[in-house]
Amino acid sequence: MPQAGDVEALNGAKAVLRNAVLLRRDTRSDEERRANDEARFGLIQRTLLDRGPLDKLACYLSSDTEPGTLQLVAWLAAQGVEVLLPVLTDGDGGLLPGPAWAWYTGPDALRTGRKSILEPTGEVLGPEAVREAEVIICPALAADPAGQRLGRGAGWYDQALAELPDDAEVWTLINDDELLNELPAQEWDRPVRRIITQTRVIDC
């Protein structure tokens, strides 16, 4: 594994891993993806219920090949939990300059944003809004038992998670074959505290 100071080697190692995971996700059948999502949703439900009362949660809205969250968001809203969702665009196709959020108010208040990712159409809130969430579920391409996560490389969640205190409950969702022994990490990479796959929950 490259050392933390070797930026070029770390970036190269991350790029190789990203490509490998994205290729594997692209080749998964719809049937396997649905089965994984259903099993993972059940684990998330039980984990959240075991955690106790929850008022506010932040969560990503999944794209086609990511571990699904649309069912989770709808279920949380039905339980009375306020769900904070990422906003990436200004509604006209332009990217916002940094992390922004809006509250979920139902499936009819979602629009298709960048790379066909859904986003809420409500009042846009600044990056500090994520501090209201008691649990933050962020995406990852891979993770390791120490809580290091591999994102897509755009830095959106690196900036978003920087708003949070060190003890924030940051979780991520991946597939079993995306849990790796060790990931290359840099000083700005924020570890997560919990990883949920379709078969297990790993506390980091």
N, CA and C of each residue as an Amber inpcrd file, in Angstrom:
protein
   612
   0.8440000  -1.1970000   0.0000000   0.0000000   0.0000000   0.0000000
   0.8830000   1.2520000   0.0000000   0.6570000   2.2300000  -0.8880000
   1.4690000   3.4470000  -0.9000000   1.3760000   4.1920000   0.4290000
   2.4530000   4.8880000   0.7950000   2.4580000   5.6670000   2.0240000
   1.6870000   6.9700000   1.8410000   1.2080000   7.5330000   2.9760000
   0.3360000   8.7130000   2.9310000   0.9810000   9.8930000   2.2210000
   2.3110000  10.0100000   2.2970000   2.9690000  11.1570000   1.6900000
   3.1610000  11.0450000   0.1900000   2.9830000   9.8670000  -0.3640000
   3.2010000   9.6460000  -1.7940000   1.8910000   9.8910000  -2.5310000
   1.6080000  11.1640000  -2.8090000   0.3070000  11.5560000  -3.3440000
   0.0390000  10.9170000  -4.7020000   1.0320000  10.9420000  -5.5730000
   0.8330000  10.4000000  -6.9200000   0.5200000   8.9050000  -6.8750000
   1.2600000   8.1720000  -6.0480000   1.0280000   6.7300000  -5.9380000
  -0.3340000   6.4380000  -5.3180000  -0.7230000   7.2200000  -4.3010000
  -2.0320000   7.0390000  -3.6650000  -3.1590000   7.2980000  -4.6530000
  -3.0420000   8.3850000  -5.3970000  -4.0810000   8.7020000  -6.3820000
  -4.1760000   7.6090000  -7.4460000  -3.0260000   7.0860000  -7.8510000
  -3.0320000   6.0140000  -8.8370000  -3.6740000   4.7490000  -8.3060000
  -3.3670000   4.4040000  -7.0510000  -3.9580000   3.2100000  -6.4410000
  -5.4660000   3.3560000  -6.3080000  -5.9040000   4.5480000  -5.9270000
  -7.3460000   4.7870000  -5.8070000  -8.0350000   4.6760000  -7.1620000
  -7.4090000   5.2130000  -8.1960000  -8.0100000   5.1690000  -9.5340000
  -8.1810000   3.7290000 -10.0120000  -7.1850000   2.8950000  -9.7600000
  -7.2750000   1.4840000 -10.1520000  -8.4310000   0.8050000  -9.4240000
  -8.5460000   1.0530000  -8.1200000  -9.6290000   0.4540000  -7.3390000
 -10.9910000   0.9460000  -7.8130000 -11.0980000   2.2420000  -8.0800000
 -12.3750000   2.7880000  -8.5590000 -12.8080000   2.0910000  -9.8510000
 -11.8970000   1.9850000 -10.7780000 -12.2310000   1.3590000 -12.0580000
 -12.6710000  -0.0840000 -11.8700000 -11.9960000  -0.8030000 -10.9810000
 -12.3340000  -2.2100000 -10.7500000 -13.7240000  -2.3500000 -10.1410000
 -14.0350000  -1.5070000  -9.1560000 -15.3470000  -1.5930000  -8.5030000
 -16.4550000  -1.1850000  -9.4650000 -16.2430000  -0.1100000 -10.2030000
 -17.2680000   0.3470000 -11.1450000 -17.5400000  -0.7000000 -12.2190000
 -16.4910000  -1.3600000 -12.6860000 -16.6800000  -2.4190000 -13.6800000
 -17.4860000  -3.5660000 -13.0880000 -17.1680000  -3.9600000 -11.8640000
 -17.8970000  -5.0460000 -11.2170000 -19.3630000  -4.6650000 -11.0170000
 -19.6020000  -3.4300000 -10.6090000 -20.9940000  -2.9940000 -10.4210000
 -21.7580000  -2.9960000 -11.7430000 -21.0920000  -2.5750000 -12.8010000
 -21.7540000  -2.5170000 -14.1070000 -22.1320000  -3.9010000 -14.6240000
 -21.3770000  -4.9110000 -14.2330000 -21.6290000  -6.2580000 -14.7550000
 -22.5820000  -7.0670000 -13.8750000 -23.0010000  -6.4990000 -12.7320000
 -23.9610000  -7.2110000 -11.8850000 -25.3210000  -7.2570000 -12.5620000
 -25.9920000  -8.3600000 -12.4530000 -27.3280000  -8.4640000 -13.0450000
 -28.3220000  -7.6610000 -12.2220000 -29.4070000  -7.2510000 -12.8580000
 -30.4610000  -6.5340000 -12.1440000 -31.0180000  -7.3880000 -11.0120000
 -31.1310000  -8.6810000 -11.2500000 -31.6660000  -9.5900000 -10.2290000
 -30.7640000  -9.6170000  -8.9960000 -29.4540000  -9.7190000  -9.2150000
 -28.5160000  -9.7250000  -8.0880000 -28.5430000  -8.3920000  -7.3570000
 -28.6110000  -7.3040000  -8.1180000 -28.6330000  -5.9790000  -7.5080000
 -29.8750000  -5.8050000  -6.6310000 -31.0250000  -6.2330000  -7.1370000
 -32.2640000  -6.1180000  -6.3540000 -32.1960000  -6.9710000  -5.0890000
 -31.6680000  -8.1770000  -5.2090000 -31.5550000  -9.0570000  -4.0420000
 -30.6260000  -8.4500000  -2.9920000 -29.5050000  -7.9020000  -3.4260000
 -28.5770000  -7.2540000  -2.4990000 -29.2320000  -6.0660000  -1.8100000
 -29.9410000  -5.2540000  -2.5830000 -30.5970000  -4.0700000  -2.0180000
 -31.6390000  -4.4660000  -0.9800000 -32.4150000  -5.4990000  -1.2780000
 -33.4720000  -5.9220000  -0.3530000 -32.8710000  -6.4410000   0.9480000
 -31.8250000  -7.2490000   0.8360000 -31.1710000  -7.7790000   2.0330000
 -30.5200000  -6.6670000   2.8500000 -29.8720000  -5.7370000   2.1700000
 -29.2020000  -4.6280000   2.8620000 -30.2280000  -3.7180000   3.5310000
 -31.3550000  -3.4810000   2.8600000 -32.4060000  -2.6480000   3.4430000
 -32.8990000  -3.2500000   4.7540000 -33.0840000  -4.5670000   4.7870000
 -33.5060000  -5.2150000   6.0240000 -32.5050000  -5.0160000   7.1460000
 -31.2180000  -5.1170000   6.8270000 -30.1820000  -4.8970000   7.8390000
 -30.1630000  -3.4510000   8.3200000 -30.3310000  -2.5150000   7.4000000
 -30.3490000  -1.0970000   7.7900000 -31.5390000  -0.8290000   8.7040000
 -32.7050000  -1.3530000   8.3470000 -33.8890000  -1.1740000   9.1870000
 -33.6190000  -1.6440000  10.6120000 -33.1160000  -2.8670000  10.7380000
 -32.8770000  -3.4280000  12.0730000 -31.8270000  -2.6210000  12.8290000
 -30.8020000  -2.1830000  12.1220000 -29.7370000  -1.4160000  12.7690000
 -30.2600000  -0.0720000  13.2730000 -31.0770000   0.5820000  12.4710000
 -31.6440000   1.8690000  12.8910000 -32.6260000   1.6870000  14.0390000
 -33.4460000   0.6520000  13.9790000 -34.4030000   0.4060000  15.0610000
 -33.6780000   0.0620000  16.3600000 -32.6010000  -0.7180000  16.2710000
 -31.8200000  -1.0500000  17.4640000 -31.1270000   0.1810000  18.0340000
 -30.7960000   1.1160000  17.1740000 -30.1140000   2.3300000  17.6130000
 -30.9860000   3.1630000  18.5320000 -32.2890000   3.1810000  18.2880000
 -33.2070000   3.9600000  19.1040000 -33.7840000   5.1410000  18.3550000
 -34.4840000   6.0240000  19.0710000 -35.1880000   7.1430000  18.4280000
 -34.2730000   7.9670000  17.5220000 -34.8390000   8.3630000  16.3970000
 -34.0840000   9.1250000  15.4000000 -34.9960000  10.1900000  14.8180000
 -34.5520000  11.4340000  14.8310000 -35.3540000  12.5320000  14.2900000
 -34.9040000  12.9510000  12.8920000 -33.5860000  13.0110000  12.6790000
 -33.0770000  13.5310000  11.4070000 -31.9050000  12.6790000  10.9250000
 -31.9170000  12.4030000   9.6380000 -30.8700000  11.5820000   9.0260000
 -30.5320000  12.1630000   7.6650000 -29.2660000  12.1470000   7.2960000
 -28.8420000  12.5610000   5.9540000 -28.4840000  11.3180000   5.1540000
 -28.8560000  11.3050000   3.8860000 -28.6280000  10.1170000   3.0670000
 -28.4440000  10.5110000   1.6120000 -27.6150000   9.7610000   0.9100000
 -27.4790000   9.9730000  -0.5300000 -28.6440000   9.3130000  -1.2570000
 -28.9640000   9.8110000  -2.4330000 -29.9300000   9.1530000  -3.3080000
 -29.1490000   8.3600000  -4.3480000 -29.3810000   7.0700000  -4.3810000
 -28.5480000   6.1720000  -5.1750000 -28.8150000   6.2840000  -6.6690000
 -27.7500000   6.0680000  -7.4320000 -27.8660000   5.9120000  -8.8830000
 -28.1160000   4.4330000  -9.1760000 -28.1840000   4.0720000 -10.4490000
 -28.5960000   2.7210000 -10.8410000 -27.7440000   1.6120000 -10.2410000
 -26.4270000   1.7860000 -10.2090000 -25.5600000   0.6870000  -9.7910000
 -25.1020000   0.7840000  -8.3420000 -25.4050000   1.8800000  -7.6630000
 -25.0120000   2.0330000  -6.2650000 -25.9360000   1.2280000  -5.3580000
 -25.4550000   0.8410000  -4.1730000 -26.3660000   0.2650000  -3.1880000
 -27.5740000   1.1790000  -2.9960000 -28.7600000   0.6150000  -3.1680000
 -29.9730000   1.4240000  -3.2480000 -30.3630000   2.0930000  -1.9430000
 -30.8980000   3.3140000  -2.0590000 -31.3740000   4.0440000  -0.8810000
 -32.7900000   4.5910000  -1.0450000 -33.3920000   4.4690000  -2.2170000
 -34.7080000   5.0790000  -2.4300000 -35.7530000   4.4560000  -1.5130000
 -35.7100000   3.1370000  -1.3660000 -36.6400000   2.4550000  -0.4650000
 -36.3980000   2.8850000   0.9770000 -35.1430000   3.0320000   1.3480000
 -34.7910000   3.4660000   2.7010000 -35.3230000   4.8570000   2.9900000
 -35.1220000   5.7890000   2.0690000 -35.5780000   7.1680000   2.2690000
 -37.0930000   7.2150000   2.4330000 -37.8150000   6.4780000   1.5950000
 -39.2780000   6.4500000   1.6960000 -39.7210000   5.8500000   3.0240000
 -39.0600000   4.7880000   3.4550000 -39.4090000   4.1490000   4.7320000
 -39.1440000   5.0930000   5.9040000 -38.0000000   5.7620000   5.8980000
 -37.6860000   6.7040000   6.9700000 -38.7280000   7.8120000   7.0550000
 -39.0910000   8.3710000   5.9060000 -40.0940000   9.4380000   5.8900000
 -41.4220000   8.9360000   6.4420000 -41.7800000   7.6990000   6.1270000
 -43.0270000   7.1220000   6.6340000 -42.9810000   6.9290000   8.1480000
 -41.7730000   6.7870000   8.7030000 -41.6150000   6.6650000  10.1580000
 -41.5680000   8.0270000  10.8500000 -41.6480000   9.1020000  10.0780000
 -41.6010000  10.4400000  10.6500000 -40.2030000  11.0090000  10.7960000
 -39.2160000  10.3410000  10.2250000 -37.8370000  10.8480000  10.2680000
 -37.6500000  11.8830000   9.1620000 -37.0670000  13.0130000   9.4930000
 -36.7280000  14.0160000   8.4820000 -35.4290000  13.5950000   7.7920000
 -35.4730000  13.5580000   6.4590000 -34.3220000  13.0580000   5.6980000
 -33.7210000  14.1890000   4.8690000 -32.4460000  14.4140000   5.0760000
 -31.7010000  15.4500000   4.3660000 -30.9820000  14.8070000   3.1790000
 -31.1450000  15.4170000   2.0000000 -30.6000000  14.8420000   0.7730000
 -29.6420000  15.8130000   0.0840000 -28.6300000  15.3000000  -0.6010000
 -27.6920000  16.1720000  -1.3170000 -28.3510000  16.8810000  -2.4980000
 -27.9210000  18.1150000  -2.7330000 -28.3140000  18.8730000  -3.9230000
 -27.0240000  19.2160000  -4.6670000 -26.9240000  18.7580000  -5.9060000
 -25.6990000  18.9670000  -6.6790000 -25.8200000  20.0640000  -7.7270000
 -27.0500000  20.3250000  -8.1910000 -27.2240000  21.2790000  -9.2910000
 -28.1800000  22.4000000  -8.9050000 -28.2000000  23.4270000  -9.7640000
 -29.0710000  24.5760000  -9.5190000 -30.4620000  24.3970000 -10.1220000
 -30.7400000  23.2420000 -10.6660000 -32.0340000  22.9830000 -11.2860000
 -32.0560000  23.2410000 -12.7740000 -31.0380000  23.9420000 -13.2710000
 -30.9320000  24.2270000 -14.7080000 -29.7330000  23.5180000 -15.3340000
 -29.1970000  22.5560000 -14.6150000 -28.0680000  21.7940000 -15.1440000
 -26.7100000  22.2570000 -14.6710000 -26.6560000  23.4270000 -14.0320000
 -25.3740000  23.9310000 -13.5440000 -25.0210000  23.3360000 -12.1950000
 -23.7510000  22.9950000 -12.0140000 -23.3000000  22.4390000 -10.7450000
 -23.1740000  23.5340000  -9.6960000 -23.6160000  23.2500000  -8.4760000
 -23.4030000  24.1750000  -7.3690000 -21.9260000  24.1420000  -6.9800000
 -21.4040000  25.2390000  -6.4230000 -19.9640000  25.3190000  -6.1530000
 -19.4740000  24.4290000  -5.0180000 -20.3740000  23.9390000  -4.1910000
 -19.9700000  23.1040000  -3.0590000 -21.1550000  22.3390000  -2.5200000
 -20.9630000  21.5930000  -1.4320000 -22.0520000  20.8020000  -0.8740000
 -23.2610000  21.6480000  -0.4890000 -24.4370000  21.1390000  -0.8120000
 -25.7050000  21.7650000  -0.4400000 -26.7050000  20.6440000  -0.1830000
 -27.7680000  20.9790000   0.5440000 -28.7260000  19.9670000   0.9810000
 -30.1490000  20.5110000   0.8910000 -31.1140000  19.6110000   0.9100000
 -32.5260000  19.9830000   1.0280000 -33.2540000  18.8170000   1.6810000
 -34.3590000  19.1260000   2.3440000 -35.1350000  18.0850000   3.0180000
 -36.0130000  17.3380000   2.0180000 -36.1300000  16.0560000   2.2190000
 -37.0090000  15.2140000   1.4050000 -38.4550000  15.4890000   1.7830000
 -39.2900000  15.7620000   0.7790000 -40.7160000  16.0130000   1.0320000
 -41.6000000  15.0640000   0.2310000 -41.0150000  14.0420000  -0.3580000
 -41.7950000  13.0600000  -1.0960000 -41.2370000  12.8230000  -2.4850000
 -41.6190000  11.7110000  -3.1090000 -41.0760000  11.3580000  -4.4250000
 -41.4440000  12.3410000  -5.5250000 -42.5510000  13.0690000  -5.3520000
 -42.9560000  14.0340000  -6.3750000 -42.1210000  15.3100000  -6.3290000
 -41.3380000  15.4660000  -5.2650000 -40.4940000  16.6600000  -5.1270000
 -39.0260000  16.3070000  -5.3650000 -38.8000000  15.4140000  -6.3290000
 -37.4440000  15.0600000  -6.7460000 -37.2850000  15.3650000  -8.2250000
 -36.0970000  15.7940000  -8.6130000 -35.8100000  16.0330000 -10.0250000
 -34.5570000  15.2410000 -10.4080000 -34.3820000  15.0590000 -11.6960000
 -33.1890000  14.3790000 -12.1870000 -32.0700000  15.3960000 -12.3460000
 -30.9740000  15.1550000 -11.6560000 -29.8490000  16.0800000 -11.6910000
 -28.6750000  15.5190000 -12.4580000 -27.4960000  15.8210000 -11.9980000
 -26.2560000  15.4210000 -12.6800000 -26.1380000  13.9030000 -12.7380000
 -25.7330000  13.3910000 -13.9000000 -25.5440000  11.9550000 -14.1200000
 -26.7900000  11.1510000 -13.7480000 -27.9560000  11.7660000 -13.9780000
 -29.2580000  11.1200000 -13.7530000 -29.5270000  10.8010000 -12.2880000
 -28.8080000  11.4340000 -11.3760000 -29.0390000  11.2280000  -9.9470000
 -30.1860000  12.1240000  -9.4980000 -31.1310000  11.5510000  -8.7790000
 -32.2510000  12.3330000  -8.2680000 -31.7820000  13.2700000  -7.1620000
 -32.4420000  14.4260000  -7.0710000 -32.1670000  15.3610000  -5.9900000
 -33.4470000  16.1050000  -5.6380000 -33.5570000  16.5870000  -4.3950000
 -34.7820000  17.2560000  -3.9580000 -34.9160000  18.6500000  -4.5620000
 -36.1590000  19.1050000  -4.6650000 -36.4320000  20.4100000  -5.2750000
 -36.7720000  21.4820000  -4.2480000 -36.6890000  21.1530000  -2.9670000
 -37.0540000  22.1110000  -1.9290000 -36.0000000  23.1770000  -1.7020000
 -36.1950000  23.9440000  -0.6360000 -35.2670000  25.0260000  -0.2990000
 -33.8500000  24.4820000  -0.1400000 -32.9110000  25.1020000  -0.8320000
 -31.5210000  24.6440000  -0.7880000 -30.8350000  25.2250000   0.4480000
 -30.2100000  24.3370000   1.2100000 -29.5270000  24.7120000   2.4380000
 -28.0220000  24.5880000   2.2440000 -27.2760000  25.3070000   3.0430000
 -25.8230000  25.3080000   2.9200000 -25.1800000  24.0540000   3.4840000
 -23.8580000  23.9610000   3.3950000 -23.1450000  22.7570000   3.8410000
 -23.3080000  22.4640000   5.3220000 -23.5740000  23.5050000   6.1190000
 -23.7000000  23.3160000   7.5630000 -24.9690000  22.5610000   7.9550000
 -25.9260000  22.4390000   7.0310000 -27.1910000  21.7590000   7.3410000
 -26.9730000  20.3170000   7.7690000 -25.9120000  19.6900000   7.2870000
 -25.6720000  18.2820000   7.6090000 -25.4230000  18.0780000   9.1020000
 -25.0650000  19.1380000   9.8090000 -24.8240000  19.0170000  11.2500000
 -26.0940000  18.6760000  12.0150000 -27.2590000  18.9220000  11.4060000
 -28.5200000  18.5900000  12.0710000 -28.7980000  17.0930000  12.0860000
 -28.1640000  16.3580000  11.2120000 -28.4430000  14.9260000  11.0850000
 -27.7590000  14.1380000  12.2040000 -28.5030000  13.2060000  12.7720000
 -27.9370000  12.3400000  13.8150000 -27.1650000  11.1680000  13.2170000
 -27.5570000  10.7650000  12.0260000 -26.8570000   9.7220000  11.2720000
 -26.6710000  10.2380000   9.8520000 -25.5070000  10.0030000   9.2850000
 -25.2210000  10.4150000   7.9060000 -24.8260000   9.1680000   7.1220000
 -25.5830000   8.8440000   6.0930000 -25.2790000   7.6870000   5.2510000
 -24.7020000   8.2010000   3.9360000 -23.4310000   7.9130000   3.7140000
 -22.7600000   8.4170000   2.5130000 -22.4070000   7.2540000   1.5870000
 -22.2520000   7.5250000   0.3050000 -21.9210000   6.4570000  -0.6370000
 -20.4400000   6.1010000  -0.5810000 -20.1150000   4.9340000  -1.0900000
 -18.7190000   4.5200000  -1.2230000 -18.6280000   3.4800000  -2.3260000
 -17.4790000   3.4220000  -2.9540000 -17.1980000   2.3440000  -3.8970000
 -16.5990000   1.1440000  -3.1720000 -15.9220000   1.4080000  -2.0660000
 -15.3250000   0.3480000  -1.2580000 -15.0520000   0.9230000   0.1260000
 -14.7960000   0.0320000   1.0760000 -14.4490000   0.4540000   2.4330000
 -13.5940000  -0.6430000   3.0550000 -12.9230000  -0.2900000   4.1660000
 -12.1470000  -1.3090000   4.8770000 -12.5690000  -1.3370000   6.3450000
 -12.1650000  -2.3600000   7.1000000 -12.6360000  -2.5030000   8.4820000
 -12.2600000  -1.3470000   9.3980000 -11.2560000  -0.5480000   9.0170000
 -10.8830000   0.6170000   9.8170000 -11.7990000   1.8080000   9.5560000
 -12.7060000   1.6700000   8.5760000 -13.6410000   2.7490000   8.2760000
 -13.2260000   3.6420000   7.1260000 -12.0830000   3.3770000   6.5180000
 -11.7040000   4.1640000   5.3430000 -12.6520000   3.8300000   4.1960000
 -13.1030000   4.8710000   3.4910000 -14.0030000   4.6560000   2.3590000
 -13.3650000   5.2080000   1.0920000 -13.7030000   4.5870000  -0.0130000
 -13.2440000   5.0550000  -1.3130000 -14.4310000   5.6580000  -2.0340000
 -14.3670000   6.9750000  -2.2940000 -15.4220000   7.6430000  -3.0430000
 -15.0930000   7.6690000  -4.5250000 -15.8430000   8.4660000  -5.2480000
 -15.6420000   8.5360000  -6.7010000 -14.5260000   9.4940000  -7.1050000
 -14.0180000  10.2620000  -6.1430000 -12.8730000  11.1080000  -6.4420000
 -13.1950000  12.5670000  -6.6920000 -14.4810000  12.9280000  -6.6610000
 -14.8500000  14.3220000  -6.9260000 -14.6830000  15.2090000  -5.6970000
 -14.6390000  14.6150000  -4.5070000 -14.4070000  15.3840000  -3.2920000
 -15.6430000  15.9670000  -2.6360000 -16.8450000  15.7010000  -3.1980000
 -18.0670000  16.2970000  -2.6370000 -18.2500000  15.8790000  -1.1810000
 -18.1490000  14.5900000  -0.9200000 -18.3610000  14.1190000   0.4520000
 -17.1890000  14.4350000   1.3650000 -15.9880000  14.5560000   0.8300000
 -14.8710000  15.0170000   1.6590000 -15.1870000  16.3960000   2.2260000
 -15.7250000  17.2730000   1.3800000 -16.1010000  18.6120000   1.8450000
 -17.3040000  18.5520000   2.7800000 -18.2980000  17.7510000   2.4180000
 -19.5250000  17.6890000   3.2160000 -19.2510000  17.1440000   4.6130000
 -18.4720000  16.0760000   4.7070000 -18.2080000  15.4480000   6.0010000
 -17.2840000  16.2920000   6.8660000 -16.5310000  17.2070000   6.2610000
 -15.6520000  18.0910000   7.0340000 -16.4400000  19.0190000   7.9480000
 -17.7410000  19.1760000   7.6870000 -18.5950000  20.0160000   8.5300000
 -18.9290000  19.3470000   9.8640000 -18.6840000  18.0520000   9.9810000
 -19.1680000  17.2760000  11.1200000 -18.1330000  17.1570000  12.2300000
 -18.5840000  17.0000000  13.4750000 -17.6430000  16.7260000  14.5650000
 -17.0410000  15.3300000  14.4120000 -15.9550000  15.0880000  15.1260000
 -15.2430000  13.8170000  14.9910000 -16.0920000  12.6160000  15.3920000
 -17.0420000  12.8220000  16.3110000 -17.8410000  11.6930000  16.8000000
 -19.1490000  11.5040000  16.0340000 -19.3030000  12.1630000  14.8950000
 -20.5390000  12.0350000  14.1130000 -20.7250000  10.5920000  13.6410000
 -21.9840000  10.1710000  13.5910000 -22.3100000   8.8130000  13.1340000
 -22.3890000   8.7970000  11.6090000 -21.2670000   8.5390000  10.9850000
 -21.2050000   8.4500000   9.5270000 -21.1840000   6.9710000   9.1410000
 -22.1410000   6.5630000   8.3200000 -22.2460000   5.1800000   7.8660000
 -22.0560000   5.1470000   6.3530000 -21.7300000   3.9830000   5.8350000
 -21.7040000   3.8080000   4.3900000 -22.2790000   2.4520000   4.0160000
 -22.7630000   2.3490000   2.7820000 -23.3790000   1.1290000   2.2610000
 -22.5530000   0.6180000   1.0870000 -22.1740000  -0.6390000   1.1420000
 -21.4200000  -1.2590000   0.0510000 -21.9030000  -2.6910000  -0.1350000
 -21.3340000  -3.3700000  -1.1180000 -21.5690000  -4.7930000  -1.3170000
 -20.4640000  -5.5910000  -0.6290000 -20.7490000  -6.8600000  -0.3400000
 -19.7670000  -7.6920000   0.3670000 -18.4000000  -7.6860000  -0.3030000
 -18.3760000  -7.7680000  -1.6290000 -17.0910000  -7.8610000  -2.3250000
 -16.3810000  -6.5140000  -2.4500000 -16.9560000  -5.4720000  -1.8600000
 -16.3270000  -4.1450000  -1.8390000 -15.7250000  -3.8170000  -0.4730000
 -15.8120000  -4.7690000   0.4630000 -15.1400000  -4.6330000   1.7560000
 -13.7340000  -5.2060000   1.6000000 -12.7410000  -4.3390000   1.6010000
 -11.3550000  -4.7230000   1.3270000 -10.5290000  -4.6930000   2.6130000
  -9.4080000  -5.3920000   2.6140000  -8.5770000  -5.4650000   3.8200000
  -8.0330000  -4.1030000   4.2250000  -7.6020000  -3.3230000   3.2440000
  -7.0250000  -2.0000000   3.5240000  -7.1520000  -1.1250000   2.2890000
  -7.5020000   0.1300000   2.5110000  -7.6190000   1.0910000   1.4170000
  -6.5410000   2.1640000   1.5400000  -6.0500000   2.6740000   0.4210000
  -5.1370000   3.8200000   0.4830000  -5.8830000   5.0320000   1.0280000
  -5.2570000   5.7620000   1.9430000  -5.9330000   6.8880000   2.5880000
  -5.0240000   8.1040000   2.6220000  -5.6540000   9.2780000   2.5310000
  -4.9550000  10.5520000   2.6390000  -5.5140000  11.3240000   3.8250000
  -4.8260000  12.4000000   4.2040000  -5.1610000  13.0590000   5.4680000
  -6.5790000  13.6060000   5.5000000  -7.1480000  13.9210000   4.3370000
  -8.5050000  14.4770000   4.3120000  -9.5890000  13.4010000   4.2170000
  -9.2040000  12.1490000   4.1140000 -10.1880000  11.0700000   4.0110000
 -10.8120000  10.8080000   5.3750000 -12.1080000  11.0400000   5.4710000
 -12.8280000  10.9070000   6.7370000 -13.3220000   9.4630000   6.9100000
 -12.8620000   8.7550000   7.9570000 -13.3560000   7.3920000   8.1630000
 -14.8370000   7.3890000   8.5530000 -15.5130000   6.3130000   8.2120000
 -16.8930000   6.1200000   8.6490000 -16.8810000   5.2710000   9.9170000
 -17.9930000   5.2930000  10.6360000 -18.0690000   4.5340000  11.8810000
 -18.8210000   3.2190000  11.7210000 -19.5380000   3.0800000  10.6120000
 -20.3040000   1.8440000  10.4110000 -20.4170000   1.5530000   8.9220000
 -20.2480000   0.2860000   8.5670000 -20.3740000  -0.1860000   7.1870000
 -21.4790000  -1.2320000   7.1560000 -22.3950000  -1.1030000   6.2000000
 -23.4720000  -2.0840000   6.0700000 -23.4410000  -2.6630000   4.6600000
 -23.3100000  -3.9800000   4.5900000 -23.3780000  -4.6950000   3.3190000
 -24.7130000  -5.4400000   3.2800000 -24.8740000  -6.3160000   2.3060000
 -26.1180000  -7.0750000   2.2300000 -26.1650000  -8.2320000   3.2320000
 -25.0210000  -8.5140000   3.9090000 -25.0160000  -9.6440000   4.8500000
 -24.5580000  -9.2860000   6.2570000 -23.9710000  -8.1190000   6.4490000
 -23.4350000  -7.8360000   7.7790000 -23.2950000  -6.3470000   8.0470000
 -23.1470000  -6.0640000   9.3460000 -22.9060000  -4.7040000   9.8300000
 -21.5360000  -4.7010000  10.4930000 -20.6740000  -3.8010000  10.0580000
 -19.3170000  -3.7170000  10.6050000 -19.1760000  -2.3880000  11.3270000
 -18.9220000  -2.4370000  12.6260000 -18.6390000  -1.2250000  13.3870000
 -17.1410000  -0.9770000  13.3610000 -16.7570000   0.2290000  12.9860000
 -15.3380000   0.5390000  12.7700000 -14.7310000   1.2440000  13.9880000
